[in-house]
Amino acid sequence: MKPKPLRFFAPCPRGLESILADELEQLGATCVKPSNGGVYFQGDWETCYRTNLESRIASRVLWQVADQAYINEDQIYKAAYALPWNDWFPPTHTIRVNLAAIKCPLRSLDFVTLKIKDAVCDKFREMSGKRPSVDTVQPDIRIHGFLDARRFTLYVDTSGDALFKRGLRKTAGDAPLRENLAAGILRLSGWKPGTPLLDPMCGSGTFLLEAAQMALNIAPGIKRQFAFERLNQFNTLLWNNLKEAAIAKQQPSSPQPIFGSDLYGDALTAAQTNLTVAGLDDVVQLKQANMLEISAPTPTGILVTNPPYGVRIGEQEKLAALYPKVGDTLKRKFSGWNAYIFTGDPMLPKLMRLSTSRRTPLFNGALECRLFEYKMIAGGMRKDKTK
Ligand SMILES: C[S@@+](CC[C@H](N)C(=O)[O-])C[C@H]1O[C@@H](n2cnc3c(N)ncnc32)[C@H](O)[C@@H]1O
């Protein structure tokens, strides 16, 4: 008889749920169900390992170990205490409990967090005479609780560090994007390896790094470790086989039509360092240039960028002068290209003065942003200012 499938939840940046659902299906997940800020799915440990290793969009993979109705803290304690924690990891592992809640009627979330931690430790002491210690900075095992108005759900985090920490980006530069958000934006743009790609304001090069890894079919998690390796049920042979299969699928490093530029030398140095550390500097072409002075490197392609975004008055004035010029450069020099501009600045689309063919709401952490699509057709893009 086949074992019962395990239940998982993979959180992701809000707005990327449906493309994460597609990705999870391709990775072999079943019962895939997008929700707010993530996707529920089912599978076995192999699906879990593979998702951690290969998902470019998920932020984590959480294994659901409890899901039930609650009305008070005591019921939550009992539900957490009932779980066979000592089957899953030894008491020598350190733990951390995180709690998130929406419309939860209980008075103190800190108190609930403490109750869950106590339940885990009490159960360990009962079963083995020893209890795990808490480490809030670098725990071996993270436990995530989630409460809505009526239900309590508990997860063991199989990822450890968030999956967007690929272990590749060594210098961050100015307001870098999270890697999984950058990968999701590339997917939303419809970019496929082989199609020319340009980020003319590349900063530390997050779009370029993600695109280069996609082009060479490099599994994003191939160089890092995961929390599931610390669980008792960890299957080393299965994991080694998955990693070997991922390495066998990698393409040898070769120049790709992936182009990046930035106005500032510091940003380019950061991008160059990051590509070098990742072994991808042959794959991407970088140069220092003002976006307003560049020409399209190929007749057609996809431009994806995340322009500077200012909150202070002086910065806003500068940007109000820059954005119309960016729109103008796209119109004059990029006909035949599709441009995707990711921004949290609500003024940008008006100031660009180009017709938007699609706008996709996306969240960069808590900041609501948009991905604007501009199809640059010669002569046809300028908005009629009289309208
Ligand atoms: C928000 S940051 C991009 C961050 C990048 N996506 C990353 O993940 O690291 C905006 C970048 O635009 C660059 N920039 C500003 N004005 C520019 C211009 N006129 N031409 C080219 N780059 C410019 C800045 O140097 C900065 O690196």
The ligand as an SDF file (V2000), in Angstrom:
LIG
                    3D

 27 29  0  0  0  0  0  0  0  0999 V2000
   16.5830   49.5270   -7.5220 C   0  0  0  0  0  0  0  0  0  0  0  0
   18.1840   49.4150   -8.1310 S   0  0  0  0  0  0  0  0  0  0  0  0
   18.1750   47.8870   -9.0370 C   0  0  0  0  0  0  0  0  0  0  0  0
   18.4160   46.7380   -8.1190 C   0  0  0  0  0  0  0  0  0  0  0  0
   18.6170   45.4430   -8.8520 C   0  0  0  0  0  0  0  0  0  0  0  0
   17.3800   44.9730   -9.4750 N   0  0  0  0  0  0  0  0  0  0  0  0
   19.1610   44.3990   -7.8970 C   0  0  0  0  0  0  0  0  0  0  0  0
   18.4510   43.4160   -7.6130 O   0  0  0  0  0  0  0  0  0  0  0  0
   20.2790   44.5660   -7.3820 O   0  0  0  0  0  0  0  0  0  0  0  0
   18.2130   50.6030   -9.4300 C   0  0  0  0  0  0  0  0  0  0  0  0
   19.5340   50.7130  -10.1460 C   0  0  0  0  0  0  0  0  0  0  0  0
   19.3830   51.6750  -11.2010 O   0  0  0  0  0  0  0  0  0  0  0  0
   20.6620   52.2820  -11.3920 C   0  0  0  0  0  0  0  0  0  0  0  0
   20.4640   53.5300  -12.1650 N   0  0  0  0  0  0  0  0  0  0  0  0
   19.9530   54.7170  -11.7510 C   0  0  0  0  0  0  0  0  0  0  0  0
   19.9060   55.5960  -12.7770 N   0  0  0  0  0  0  0  0  0  0  0  0
   20.3980   54.9610  -13.8660 C   0  0  0  0  0  0  0  0  0  0  0  0
   20.5920   55.3290  -15.2270 C   0  0  0  0  0  0  0  0  0  0  0  0
   20.2860   56.5530  -15.6760 N   0  0  0  0  0  0  0  0  0  0  0  0
   21.1160   54.3970  -16.0650 N   0  0  0  0  0  0  0  0  0  0  0  0
   21.4390   53.1550  -15.6210 C   0  0  0  0  0  0  0  0  0  0  0  0
   21.2790   52.7590  -14.3480 N   0  0  0  0  0  0  0  0  0  0  0  0
   20.7520   53.6320  -13.4720 C   0  0  0  0  0  0  0  0  0  0  0  0
   21.1850   52.4460   -9.9670 C   0  0  0  0  0  0  0  0  0  0  0  0
   22.5810   52.5540   -9.9800 O   0  0  0  0  0  0  0  0  0  0  0  0
   20.6910   51.1640   -9.2800 C   0  0  0  0  0  0  0  0  0  0  0  0
   21.7090   50.1920   -9.2870 O   0  0  0  0  0  0  0  0  0  0  0  0
  1  2  1  0
  2  3  1  0
  2 10  1  0
  3  4  1  0
  4  5  1  0
  5  6  1  0
  5  7  1  0
  7  8  2  0
  7  9  1  0
 10 11  1  0
 11 12  1  0
 11 26  1  0
 12 13  1  0
 13 14  1  0
 13 24  1  0
 14 15  1  0
 14 23  1  0
 15 16  2  0
 16 17  1  0
 17 18  1  0
 17 23  2  0
 18 19  1  0
 18 20  2  0
 20 21  1  0
 21 22  2  0
 22 23  1  0
 24 25  1  0
 24 26  1  0
 26 27  1  0
M  CHG  2   2   1   9  -1
M  END
$$$$
